[in-house]
């Protein structure tokens, strides 16, 4: 199971404003754990792809949520990350 360290933020659920970074990176850490636990190179590769996609989206600064200085929604930032993958 992967969960962002800050929890689920129910106070802003459904508003389209949460930053998806922590949840995505939590998934990346799960892939890293799977890579080590099962000597699975594909899981390590998936983790690296997620890191690269998140770094790219943040560096481009086009689809950032408000807490990062942008005006993108959670969906928009998530879509940008998916496209970067």
PDB file of N, CA, C and O in Angstrom:
ATOM      1  N   UNK A   1       0.834  -1.167   0.000  1.00  0.00           N
ATOM      2  CA  UNK A   1       0.000   0.000   0.000  1.00  0.00           C
ATOM      3  C   UNK A   1       0.886   1.240   0.000  1.00  0.00           C
ATOM      4  O   UNK A   1       1.887   1.294   0.714  1.00  0.00           O
ATOM      5  N   UNK A   2       0.523   2.214  -0.786  1.00  0.00           N
ATOM      6  CA  UNK A   2       1.246   3.477  -0.827  1.00  0.00           C
ATOM      7  C   UNK A   2       0.315   4.586  -0.372  1.00  0.00           C
ATOM      8  O   UNK A   2      -0.836   4.654  -0.803  1.00  0.00           O
ATOM      9  N   UNK A   3       0.806   5.443   0.486  1.00  0.00           N
ATOM     10  CA  UNK A   3       0.021   6.581   0.961  1.00  0.00           C
ATOM     11  C   UNK A   3       0.942   7.770   1.141  1.00  0.00           C
ATOM     12  O   UNK A   3       2.060   7.642   1.639  1.00  0.00           O
ATOM     13  N   UNK A   4       0.456   8.926   0.732  1.00  0.00           N
ATOM     14  CA  UNK A   4       1.230  10.143   0.928  1.00  0.00           C
ATOM     15  C   UNK A   4       1.408  10.387   2.417  1.00  0.00           C
ATOM     16  O   UNK A   4       0.509  10.097   3.206  1.00  0.00           O
ATOM     17  N   UNK A   5       2.544  10.908   2.802  1.00  0.00           N
ATOM     18  CA  UNK A   5       2.851  11.077   4.222  1.00  0.00           C
ATOM     19  C   UNK A   5       1.930  12.059   4.922  1.00  0.00           C
ATOM     20  O   UNK A   5       1.761  11.983   6.139  1.00  0.00           O
ATOM     21  N   UNK A   6       1.341  12.964   4.189  1.00  0.00           N
ATOM     22  CA  UNK A   6       0.466  13.953   4.813  1.00  0.00           C
ATOM     23  C   UNK A   6      -0.948  13.433   5.018  1.00  0.00           C
ATOM     24  O   UNK A   6      -1.766  14.116   5.634  1.00  0.00           O
ATOM     25  N   UNK A   7      -1.255  12.247   4.518  1.00  0.00           N
ATOM     26  CA  UNK A   7      -2.598  11.696   4.657  1.00  0.00           C
ATOM     27  C   UNK A   7      -3.474  12.050   3.470  1.00  0.00           C
ATOM     28  O   UNK A   7      -2.972  12.401   2.402  1.00  0.00           O
ATOM     29  N   UNK A   8      -4.773  11.958   3.655  1.00  0.00           N
ATOM     30  CA  UNK A   8      -5.702  12.096   2.541  1.00  0.00           C
ATOM     31  C   UNK A   8      -6.269  13.502   2.355  1.00  0.00           C
ATOM     32  O   UNK A   8      -6.940  13.752   1.354  1.00  0.00           O
ATOM     33  N   UNK A   9      -6.028  14.408   3.267  1.00  0.00           N
ATOM     34  CA  UNK A   9      -6.493  15.805   3.182  1.00  0.00           C
ATOM     35  C   UNK A   9      -7.989  15.898   2.894  1.00  0.00           C
ATOM     36  O   UNK A   9      -8.382  16.508   1.900  1.00  0.00           O
ATOM     37  N   UNK A  10      -8.828  15.307   3.741  1.00  0.00           N
ATOM     38  CA  UNK A  10     -10.272  15.316   3.476  1.00  0.00           C
ATOM     39  C   UNK A  10     -10.887  16.712   3.429  1.00  0.00           C
ATOM     40  O   UNK A  10     -11.946  16.897   2.829  1.00  0.00           O
ATOM     41  N   UNK A  11     -10.247  17.683   4.046  1.00  0.00           N
ATOM     42  CA  UNK A  11     -10.785  19.046   4.045  1.00  0.00           C
ATOM     43  C   UNK A  11     -10.750  19.702   2.667  1.00  0.00           C
ATOM     44  O   UNK A  11     -11.483  20.660   2.422  1.00  0.00           O
ATOM     45  N   UNK A  12      -9.907  19.197   1.766  1.00  0.00           N
ATOM     46  CA  UNK A  12      -9.853  19.765   0.423  1.00  0.00           C
ATOM     47  C   UNK A  12     -10.203  18.730  -0.657  1.00  0.00           C
ATOM     48  O   UNK A  12      -9.986  18.969  -1.845  1.00  0.00           O
ATOM     49  N   UNK A  13     -10.739  17.593  -0.238  1.00  0.00           N
ATOM     50  CA  UNK A  13     -11.132  16.543  -1.181  1.00  0.00           C
ATOM     51  C   UNK A  13     -12.203  17.074  -2.133  1.00  0.00           C
ATOM     52  O   UNK A  13     -13.141  17.754  -1.718  1.00  0.00           O
ATOM     53  N   UNK A  14     -12.046  16.756  -3.395  1.00  0.00           N
ATOM     54  CA  UNK A  14     -13.023  17.143  -4.400  1.00  0.00           C
ATOM     55  C   UNK A  14     -12.916  18.568  -4.900  1.00  0.00           C
ATOM     56  O   UNK A  14     -13.675  18.964  -5.784  1.00  0.00           O
ATOM     57  N   UNK A  15     -11.997  19.346  -4.362  1.00  0.00           N
ATOM     58  CA  UNK A  15     -11.854  20.742  -4.773  1.00  0.00           C
ATOM     59  C   UNK A  15     -10.886  20.929  -5.935  1.00  0.00           C
ATOM     60  O   UNK A  15     -10.832  22.003  -6.533  1.00  0.00           O
ATOM     61  N   UNK A  16     -10.125  19.893  -6.254  1.00  0.00           N
ATOM     62  CA  UNK A  16      -9.183  19.985  -7.367  1.00  0.00           C
ATOM     63  C   UNK A  16      -7.950  20.814  -7.067  1.00  0.00           C
ATOM     64  O   UNK A  16      -7.281  21.288  -7.985  1.00  0.00           O
ATOM     65  N   UNK A  17      -7.638  20.996  -5.775  1.00  0.00           N
ATOM     66  CA  UNK A  17      -6.482  21.826  -5.429  1.00  0.00           C
ATOM     67  C   UNK A  17      -5.308  21.082  -4.796  1.00  0.00           C
ATOM     68  O   UNK A  17      -4.220  21.652  -4.718  1.00  0.00           O
ATOM     69  N   UNK A  18      -5.471  19.836  -4.340  1.00  0.00           N
ATOM     70  CA  UNK A  18      -4.314  19.171  -3.737  1.00  0.00           C
ATOM     71  C   UNK A  18      -3.189  18.950  -4.749  1.00  0.00           C
ATOM     72  O   UNK A  18      -3.429  18.732  -5.936  1.00  0.00           O
ATOM     73  N   UNK A  19      -1.982  19.013  -4.255  1.00  0.00           N
ATOM     74  CA  UNK A  19      -0.795  18.743  -5.051  1.00  0.00           C
ATOM     75  C   UNK A  19      -0.598  17.225  -5.089  1.00  0.00           C
ATOM     76  O   UNK A  19      -0.481  16.603  -4.033  1.00  0.00           O
ATOM     77  N   UNK A  20      -0.559  16.609  -6.288  1.00  0.00           N
ATOM     78  CA  UNK A  20      -0.415  15.154  -6.376  1.00  0.00           C
ATOM     79  C   UNK A  20       1.014  14.646  -6.188  1.00  0.00           C
ATOM     80  O   UNK A  20       1.255  13.442  -6.273  1.00  0.00           O
ATOM     81  N   UNK A  21       1.961  15.546  -5.934  1.00  0.00           N
ATOM     82  CA  UNK A  21       3.369  15.166  -5.847  1.00  0.00           C
ATOM     83  C   UNK A  21       3.611  14.067  -4.795  1.00  0.00           C
ATOM     84  O   UNK A  21       4.241  13.052  -5.093  1.00  0.00           O
ATOM     85  N   UNK A  22       3.119  14.269  -3.589  1.00  0.00           N
ATOM     86  CA  UNK A  22       3.412  13.325  -2.510  1.00  0.00           C
ATOM     87  C   UNK A  22       2.854  11.930  -2.802  1.00  0.00           C
ATOM     88  O   UNK A  22       3.504  10.928  -2.505  1.00  0.00           O
ATOM     89  N   UNK A  23       1.665  11.866  -3.377  1.00  0.00           N
ATOM     90  CA  UNK A  23       1.089  10.563  -3.684  1.00  0.00           C
ATOM     91  C   UNK A  23       1.875   9.874  -4.793  1.00  0.00           C
ATOM     92  O   UNK A  23       2.127   8.670  -4.728  1.00  0.00           O
ATOM     93  N   UNK A  24       2.258  10.636  -5.804  1.00  0.00           N
ATOM     94  CA  UNK A  24       3.061  10.054  -6.883  1.00  0.00           C
ATOM     95  C   UNK A  24       4.402   9.555  -6.370  1.00  0.00           C
ATOM     96  O   UNK A  24       4.850   8.473  -6.750  1.00  0.00           O
ATOM     97  N   UNK A  25       5.040  10.332  -5.516  1.00  0.00           N
ATOM     98  CA  UNK A  25       6.341   9.921  -4.996  1.00  0.00           C
ATOM     99  C   UNK A  25       6.212   8.745  -4.020  1.00  0.00           C
ATOM    100  O   UNK A  25       7.132   7.938  -3.894  1.00  0.00           O
ATOM    101  N   UNK A  26       5.085   8.652  -3.343  1.00  0.00           N
ATOM    102  CA  UNK A  26       4.838   7.497  -2.493  1.00  0.00           C
ATOM    103  C   UNK A  26       4.749   6.229  -3.347  1.00  0.00           C
ATOM    104  O   UNK A  26       5.280   5.181  -2.979  1.00  0.00           O
ATOM    105  N   UNK A  27       4.079   6.341  -4.475  1.00  0.00           N
ATOM    106  CA  UNK A  27       4.028   5.211  -5.414  1.00  0.00           C
ATOM    107  C   UNK A  27       5.409   4.859  -5.933  1.00  0.00           C
ATOM    108  O   UNK A  27       5.734   3.684  -6.099  1.00  0.00           O
ATOM    109  N   UNK A  28       6.223   5.876  -6.188  1.00  0.00           N
ATOM    110  CA  UNK A  28       7.599   5.657  -6.637  1.00  0.00           C
ATOM    111  C   UNK A  28       8.391   4.889  -5.576  1.00  0.00           C
ATOM    112  O   UNK A  28       9.143   3.968  -5.894  1.00  0.00           O
ATOM    113  N   UNK A  29       8.210   5.279  -4.316  1.00  0.00           N
ATOM    114  CA  UNK A  29       8.920   4.586  -3.240  1.00  0.00           C
ATOM    115  C   UNK A  29       8.453   3.139  -3.110  1.00  0.00           C
ATOM    116  O   UNK A  29       9.239   2.263  -2.750  1.00  0.00           O
ATOM    117  N   UNK A  30       7.180   2.885  -3.400  1.00  0.00           N
ATOM    118  CA  UNK A  30       6.681   1.512  -3.381  1.00  0.00           C
ATOM    119  C   UNK A  30       7.372   0.697  -4.471  1.00  0.00           C
ATOM    120  O   UNK A  30       7.779  -0.440  -4.234  1.00  0.00           O
ATOM    121  N   UNK A  31       7.504   1.272  -5.658  1.00  0.00           N
ATOM    122  CA  UNK A  31       8.230   0.577  -6.738  1.00  0.00           C
ATOM    123  C   UNK A  31       9.684   0.314  -6.340  1.00  0.00           C
ATOM    124  O   UNK A  31      10.222  -0.758  -6.618  1.00  0.00           O
ATOM    125  N   UNK A  32      10.316   1.288  -5.693  1.00  0.00           N
ATOM    126  CA  UNK A  32      11.699   1.089  -5.248  1.00  0.00           C
ATOM    127  C   UNK A  32      11.789  -0.060  -4.241  1.00  0.00           C
ATOM    128  O   UNK A  32      12.710  -0.874  -4.305  1.00  0.00           O
ATOM    129  N   UNK A  33      10.844  -0.123  -3.327  1.00  0.00           N
ATOM    130  CA  UNK A  33      10.831  -1.201  -2.339  1.00  0.00           C
ATOM    131  C   UNK A  33      10.643  -2.542  -3.034  1.00  0.00           C
ATOM    132  O   UNK A  33      11.332  -3.512  -2.719  1.00  0.00           O
ATOM    133  N   UNK A  34       9.706  -2.597  -3.983  1.00  0.00           N
ATOM    134  CA  UNK A  34       9.478  -3.843  -4.725  1.00  0.00           C
ATOM    135  C   UNK A  34      10.728  -4.265  -5.486  1.00  0.00           C
ATOM    136  O   UNK A  34      11.040  -5.452  -5.577  1.00  0.00           O
ATOM    137  N   UNK A  35      11.442  -3.279  -6.034  1.00  0.00           N
ATOM    138  CA  UNK A  35      12.671  -3.584  -6.776  1.00  0.00           C
ATOM    139  C   UNK A  35      13.702  -4.252  -5.884  1.00  0.00           C
ATOM    140  O   UNK A  35      14.360  -5.210  -6.291  1.00  0.00           O
ATOM    141  N   UNK A  36      13.840  -3.748  -4.675  1.00  0.00           N
ATOM    142  CA  UNK A  36      14.808  -4.310  -3.736  1.00  0.00           C
ATOM    143  C   UNK A  36      14.318  -5.649  -3.195  1.00  0.00           C
ATOM    144  O   UNK A  36      15.058  -6.632  -3.180  1.00  0.00           O
ATOM    145  N   UNK A  37      13.080  -5.677  -2.758  1.00  0.00           N
ATOM    146  CA  UNK A  37      12.510  -6.871  -2.112  1.00  0.00           C
ATOM    147  C   UNK A  37      12.542  -8.085  -3.039  1.00  0.00           C
ATOM    148  O   UNK A  37      12.837  -9.198  -2.604  1.00  0.00           O
ATOM    149  N   UNK A  38      12.233  -7.863  -4.334  1.00  0.00           N
ATOM    150  CA  UNK A  38      12.116  -8.976  -5.268  1.00  0.00           C
ATOM    151  C   UNK A  38      13.165  -8.951  -6.378  1.00  0.00           C
ATOM    152  O   UNK A  38      13.047  -9.680  -7.363  1.00  0.00           O
ATOM    153  N   UNK A  39      14.186  -8.115  -6.219  1.00  0.00           N
ATOM    154  CA  UNK A  39      15.232  -7.980  -7.247  1.00  0.00           C
ATOM    155  C   UNK A  39      14.591  -7.791  -8.630  1.00  0.00           C
ATOM    156  O   UNK A  39      14.936  -8.471  -9.596  1.00  0.00           O
ATOM    157  N   UNK A  40      13.664  -6.862  -8.687  1.00  0.00           N
ATOM    158  CA  UNK A  40      12.871  -6.650  -9.897  1.00  0.00           C
ATOM    159  C   UNK A  40      13.304  -5.371 -10.612  1.00  0.00           C
ATOM    160  O   UNK A  40      12.990  -4.265 -10.172  1.00  0.00           O
ATOM    161  N   UNK A  41      14.014  -5.535 -11.697  1.00  0.00           N
ATOM    162  CA  UNK A  41      14.542  -4.379 -12.419  1.00  0.00           C
ATOM    163  C   UNK A  41      13.437  -3.535 -13.053  1.00  0.00           C
ATOM    164  O   UNK A  41      13.603  -2.326 -13.215  1.00  0.00           O
ATOM    165  N   UNK A  42      12.323  -4.153 -13.409  1.00  0.00           N
ATOM    166  CA  UNK A  42      11.226  -3.372 -14.007  1.00  0.00           C
ATOM    167  C   UNK A  42      10.609  -2.423 -12.990  1.00  0.00           C
ATOM    168  O   UNK A  42      10.177  -1.328 -13.349  1.00  0.00           O
ATOM    169  N   UNK A  43      10.563  -2.828 -11.735  1.00  0.00           N
ATOM    170  CA  UNK A  43      10.044  -1.945 -10.689  1.00  0.00           C
ATOM    171  C   UNK A  43      10.994  -0.764 -10.475  1.00  0.00           C
ATOM    172  O   UNK A  43      10.551   0.366 -10.270  1.00  0.00           O
ATOM    173  N   UNK A  44      12.292  -1.031 -10.525  1.00  0.00           N
ATOM    174  CA  UNK A  44      13.280   0.052 -10.404  1.00  0.00           C
ATOM    175  C   UNK A  44      13.157   1.015 -11.576  1.00  0.00           C
ATOM    176  O   UNK A  44      13.266   2.228 -11.400  1.00  0.00           O
ATOM    177  N   UNK A  45      12.931   0.483 -12.762  1.00  0.00           N
ATOM    178  CA  UNK A  45      12.766   1.332 -13.940  1.00  0.00           C
ATOM    179  C   UNK A  45      11.506   2.188 -13.822  1.00  0.00           C
ATOM    180  O   UNK A  45      11.513   3.359 -14.201  1.00  0.00           O
ATOM    181  N   UNK A  46      10.435   1.611 -13.302  1.00  0.00           N
ATOM    182  CA  UNK A  46       9.192   2.367 -13.108  1.00  0.00           C
ATOM    183  C   UNK A  46       9.413   3.509 -12.124  1.00  0.00           C
ATOM    184  O   UNK A  46       8.923   4.617 -12.340  1.00  0.00           O
ATOM    185  N   UNK A  47      10.144   3.246 -11.050  1.00  0.00           N
ATOM    186  CA  UNK A  47      10.451   4.290 -10.069  1.00  0.00           C
ATOM    187  C   UNK A  47      11.231   5.427 -10.709  1.00  0.00           C
ATOM    188  O   UNK A  47      10.950   6.598 -10.455  1.00  0.00           O
ATOM    189  N   UNK A  48      12.197   5.088 -11.530  1.00  0.00           N
ATOM    190  CA  UNK A  48      13.005   6.108 -12.204  1.00  0.00           C
ATOM    191  C   UNK A  48      12.160   6.931 -13.170  1.00  0.00           C
ATOM    192  O   UNK A  48      12.359   8.140 -13.293  1.00  0.00           O
ATOM    193  N   UNK A  49      11.222   6.289 -13.853  1.00  0.00           N
ATOM    194  CA  UNK A  49      10.336   7.007 -14.771  1.00  0.00           C
ATOM    195  C   UNK A  49       9.456   8.007 -14.030  1.00  0.00           C
ATOM    196  O   UNK A  49       9.247   9.126 -14.497  1.00  0.00           O
ATOM    197  N   UNK A  50       8.947   7.601 -12.880  1.00  0.00           N
ATOM    198  CA  UNK A  50       8.108   8.502 -12.082  1.00  0.00           C
ATOM    199  C   UNK A  50       8.927   9.703 -11.618  1.00  0.00           C
ATOM    200  O   UNK A  50       8.468  10.843 -11.700  1.00  0.00           O
ATOM    201  N   UNK A  51      10.131   9.447 -11.133  1.00  0.00           N
ATOM    202  CA  UNK A  51      10.997  10.542 -10.696  1.00  0.00           C
ATOM    203  C   UNK A  51      11.259  11.511 -11.846  1.00  0.00           C
ATOM    204  O   UNK A  51      11.158  12.726 -11.674  1.00  0.00           O
ATOM    205  N   UNK A  52      11.589  10.979 -13.002  1.00  0.00           N
ATOM    206  CA  UNK A  52      11.879  11.819 -14.167  1.00  0.00           C
ATOM    207  C   UNK A  52      10.642  12.634 -14.564  1.00  0.00           C
ATOM    208  O   UNK A  52      10.752  13.824 -14.861  1.00  0.00           O
ATOM    209  N   UNK A  53       9.480  12.004 -14.570  1.00  0.00           N
ATOM    210  CA  UNK A  53       8.251  12.705 -14.957  1.00  0.00           C
ATOM    211  C   UNK A  53       7.926  13.831 -13.979  1.00  0.00           C
ATOM    212  O   UNK A  53       7.573  14.933 -14.400  1.00  0.00           O
ATOM    213  N   UNK A  54       8.043  13.566 -12.679  1.00  0.00           N
ATOM    214  CA  UNK A  54       7.759  14.605 -11.690  1.00  0.00           C
ATOM    215  C   UNK A  54       8.757  15.747 -11.814  1.00  0.00           C
ATOM    216  O   UNK A  54       8.374  16.916 -11.769  1.00  0.00           O
ATOM    217  N   UNK A  55      10.031  15.416 -11.970  1.00  0.00           N
ATOM    218  CA  UNK A  55      11.059  16.451 -12.127  1.00  0.00           C
ATOM    219  C   UNK A  55      10.788  17.311 -13.359  1.00  0.00           C
ATOM    220  O   UNK A  55      10.948  18.531 -13.320  1.00  0.00           O
ATOM    221  N   UNK A  56      10.383  16.678 -14.433  1.00  0.00           N
ATOM    222  CA  UNK A  56      10.118  17.395 -15.689  1.00  0.00           C
ATOM    223  C   UNK A  56       8.940  18.356 -15.541  1.00  0.00           C
ATOM    224  O   UNK A  56       9.020  19.511 -15.959  1.00  0.00           O
ATOM    225  N   UNK A  57       7.854  17.879 -14.951  1.00  0.00           N
ATOM    226  CA  UNK A  57       6.664  18.724 -14.781  1.00  0.00           C
ATOM    227  C   UNK A  57       6.997  19.931 -13.903  1.00  0.00           C
ATOM    228  O   UNK A  57       6.591  21.052 -14.208  1.00  0.00           O
ATOM    229  N   UNK A  58       7.718  19.708 -12.841  1.00  0.00           N
ATOM    230  CA  UNK A  58       8.064  20.816 -11.949  1.00  0.00           C
ATOM    231  C   UNK A  58       9.034  21.783 -12.640  1.00  0.00           C
ATOM    232  O   UNK A  58       8.887  22.998 -12.509  1.00  0.00           O
ATOM    233  N   UNK A  59      10.005  21.265 -13.362  1.00  0.00           N
ATOM    234  CA  UNK A  59      10.972  22.129 -14.047  1.00  0.00           C
ATOM    235  C   UNK A  59      10.308  22.967 -15.131  1.00  0.00           C
ATOM    236  O   UNK A  59      10.668  24.128 -15.324  1.00  0.00           O
ATOM    237  N   UNK A  60       9.346  22.391 -15.835  1.00  0.00           N
ATOM    238  CA  UNK A  60       8.662  23.129 -16.898  1.00  0.00           C
ATOM    239  C   UNK A  60       7.735  24.211 -16.350  1.00  0.00           C
ATOM    240  O   UNK A  60       7.465  25.200 -17.031  1.00  0.00           O
ATOM    241  N   UNK A  61       7.251  24.028 -15.132  1.00  0.00           N
ATOM    242  CA  UNK A  61       6.409  25.011 -14.426  1.00  0.00           C
ATOM    243  C   UNK A  61       5.122  25.399 -15.158  1.00  0.00           C
ATOM    244  O   UNK A  61       4.585  26.479 -14.910  1.00  0.00           O
ATOM    245  N   UNK A  62       4.625  24.565 -16.035  1.00  0.00           N
ATOM    246  CA  UNK A  62       3.385  24.887 -16.753  1.00  0.00           C
ATOM    247  C   UNK A  62       2.153  24.409 -16.011  1.00  0.00           C
ATOM    248  O   UNK A  62       1.114  25.069 -16.040  1.00  0.00           O
ATOM    249  N   UNK A  63       2.257  23.270 -15.347  1.00  0.00           N
ATOM    250  CA  UNK A  63       1.103  22.666 -14.675  1.00  0.00           C
ATOM    251  C   UNK A  63       1.424  22.410 -13.207  1.00  0.00           C
ATOM    252  O   UNK A  63       1.591  21.268 -12.780  1.00  0.00           O
ATOM    253  N   UNK A  64       1.506  23.479 -12.460  1.00  0.00           N
ATOM    254  CA  UNK A  64       1.790  23.384 -11.034  1.00  0.00           C
ATOM    255  C   UNK A  64       0.556  23.814 -10.246  1.00  0.00           C
ATOM    256  O   UNK A  64      -0.159  24.735 -10.641  1.00  0.00           O
ATOM    257  N   UNK A  65       0.322  23.140  -9.143  1.00  0.00           N
ATOM    258  CA  UNK A  65      -0.789  23.511  -8.274  1.00  0.00           C
ATOM    259  C   UNK A  65      -0.450  24.798  -7.521  1.00  0.00           C
ATOM    260  O   UNK A  65       0.693  25.254  -7.523  1.00  0.00           O
ATOM    261  N   UNK A  66      -1.460  25.367  -6.885  1.00  0.00           N
ATOM    262  CA  UNK A  66      -1.285  26.665  -6.227  1.00  0.00           C
ATOM    263  C   UNK A  66      -0.173  26.682  -5.185  1.00  0.00           C
ATOM    264  O   UNK A  66       0.539  27.678  -5.056  1.00  0.00           O
ATOM    265  N   UNK A  67      -0.020  25.595  -4.445  1.00  0.00           N
ATOM    266  CA  UNK A  67       1.016  25.572  -3.409  1.00  0.00           C
ATOM    267  C   UNK A  67       2.421  25.640  -3.993  1.00  0.00           C
ATOM    268  O   UNK A  67       3.378  25.930  -3.275  1.00  0.00           O
ATOM    269  N   UNK A  68       2.550  25.374  -5.292  1.00  0.00           N
ATOM    270  CA  UNK A  68       3.846  25.454  -5.976  1.00  0.00           C
ATOM    271  C   UNK A  68       3.956  26.719  -6.822  1.00  0.00           C
ATOM    272  O   UNK A  68       4.894  26.869  -7.605  1.00  0.00           O
ATOM    273  N   UNK A  69       2.996  27.624  -6.663  1.00  0.00           N
ATOM    274  CA  UNK A  69       3.042  28.886  -7.382  1.00  0.00           C
ATOM    275  C   UNK A  69       2.319  28.902  -8.714  1.00  0.00           C
ATOM    276  O   UNK A  69       2.398  29.882  -9.455  1.00  0.00           O
ATOM    277  N   UNK A  70       1.617  27.825  -9.024  1.00  0.00           N
ATOM    278  CA  UNK A  70       0.888  27.766 -10.292  1.00  0.00           C
ATOM    279  C   UNK A  70      -0.604  27.931 -10.087  1.00  0.00           C
ATOM    280  O   UNK A  70      -1.062  28.317  -9.011  1.00  0.00           O
ATOM    281  N   UNK A  71      -1.356  27.631 -11.137  1.00  0.00           N
ATOM    282  CA  UNK A  71      -2.807  27.702 -11.029  1.00  0.00           C
ATOM    283  C   UNK A  71      -3.492  26.460 -11.586  1.00  0.00           C
ATOM    284  O   UNK A  71      -4.694  26.470 -11.853  1.00  0.00           O
ATOM    285  N   UNK A  72      -2.718  25.388 -11.760  1.00  0.00           N
ATOM    286  CA  UNK A  72      -3.266  24.143 -12.291  1.00  0.00           C
ATOM    287  C   UNK A  72      -4.064  23.397 -11.220  1.00  0.00           C
ATOM    288  O   UNK A  72      -3.799  23.511 -10.023  1.00  0.00           O
ATOM    289  N   UNK A  73      -5.033  22.645 -11.685  1.00  0.00           N
ATOM    290  CA  UNK A  73      -5.790  21.779 -10.779  1.00  0.00           C
ATOM    291  C   UNK A  73      -4.997  20.495 -10.535  1.00  0.00           C
ATOM    292  O   UNK A  73      -3.996  20.227 -11.200  1.00  0.00           O
ATOM    293  N   UNK A  74      -5.461  19.720  -9.579  1.00  0.00           N
ATOM    294  CA  UNK A  74      -4.850  18.415  -9.312  1.00  0.00           C
ATOM    295  C   UNK A  74      -4.867  17.575 -10.583  1.00  0.00           C
ATOM    296  O   UNK A  74      -3.866  16.949 -10.930  1.00  0.00           O
ATOM    297  N   UNK A  75      -6.000  17.562 -11.274  1.00  0.00           N
ATOM    298  CA  UNK A  75      -6.153  16.783 -12.498  1.00  0.00           C
ATOM    299  C   UNK A  75      -5.175  17.231 -13.578  1.00  0.00           C
ATOM    300  O   UNK A  75      -4.549  16.405 -14.241  1.00  0.00           O
ATOM    301  N   UNK A  76      -5.049  18.539 -13.748  1.00  0.00           N
ATOM    302  CA  UNK A  76      -4.137  19.069 -14.764  1.00  0.00           C
ATOM    303  C   UNK A  76      -2.689  18.684 -14.480  1.00  0.00           C
ATOM    304  O   UNK A  76      -1.952  18.291 -15.385  1.00  0.00           O
ATOM    305  N   UNK A  77      -2.288  18.801 -13.214  1.00  0.00           N
ATOM    306  CA  UNK A  77      -0.914  18.418 -12.873  1.00  0.00           C
ATOM    307  C   UNK A  77      -0.735  16.918 -13.031  1.00  0.00           C
ATOM    308  O   UNK A  77       0.288  16.461 -13.540  1.00  0.00           O
ATOM    309  N   UNK A  78      -1.721  16.156 -12.601  1.00  0.00           N
ATOM    310  CA  UNK A  78      -1.644  14.701 -12.769  1.00  0.00           C
ATOM    311  C   UNK A  78      -1.579  14.288 -14.229  1.00  0.00           C
ATOM    312  O   UNK A  78      -0.828  13.383 -14.590  1.00  0.00           O
ATOM    313  N   UNK A  79      -2.362  14.949 -15.065  1.00  0.00           N
ATOM    314  CA  UNK A  79      -2.321  14.662 -16.508  1.00  0.00           C
ATOM    315  C   UNK A  79      -0.965  15.007 -17.092  1.00  0.00           C
ATOM    316  O   UNK A  79      -0.465  14.296 -17.964  1.00  0.00           O
ATOM    317  N   UNK A  80      -0.360  16.098 -16.621  1.00  0.00           N
ATOM    318  CA  UNK A  80       0.966  16.495 -17.102  1.00  0.00           C
ATOM    319  C   UNK A  80       2.009  15.444 -16.720  1.00  0.00           C
ATOM    320  O   UNK A  80       2.900  15.125 -17.508  1.00  0.00           O
ATOM    321  N   UNK A  81       1.888  14.921 -15.524  1.00  0.00           N
ATOM    322  CA  UNK A  81       2.817  13.866 -15.082  1.00  0.00           C
ATOM    323  C   UNK A  81       2.623  12.625 -15.929  1.00  0.00           C
ATOM    324  O   UNK A  81       3.596  12.014 -16.372  1.00  0.00           O
ATOM    325  N   UNK A  82       1.368  12.244 -16.158  1.00  0.00           N
ATOM    326  CA  UNK A  82       1.081  11.060 -16.987  1.00  0.00           C
ATOM    327  C   UNK A  82       1.639  11.244 -18.401  1.00  0.00           C
ATOM    328  O   UNK A  82       2.192  10.308 -18.978  1.00  0.00           O
ATOM    329  N   UNK A  83       1.495  12.438 -18.951  1.00  0.00           N
ATOM    330  CA  UNK A  83       2.022  12.705 -20.299  1.00  0.00           C
ATOM    331  C   UNK A  83       3.549  12.642 -20.295  1.00  0.00           C
ATOM    332  O   UNK A  83       4.151  12.187 -21.267  1.00  0.00           O
ATOM    333  N   UNK A  84       4.170  13.089 -19.222  1.00  0.00           N
ATOM    334  CA  UNK A  84       5.637  13.071 -19.121  1.00  0.00           C
ATOM    335  C   UNK A  84       6.177  11.647 -18.980  1.00  0.00           C
ATOM    336  O   UNK A  84       7.336  11.390 -19.307  1.00  0.00           O
ATOM    337  N   UNK A  85       5.353  10.729 -18.499  1.00  0.00           N
ATOM    338  CA  UNK A  85       5.794   9.338 -18.382  1.00  0.00           C
ATOM    339  C   UNK A  85       6.006   8.747 -19.762  1.00  0.00           C
ATOM    340  O   UNK A  85       6.379   7.580 -19.883  1.00  0.00           O
TER     341      UNK A  85
END
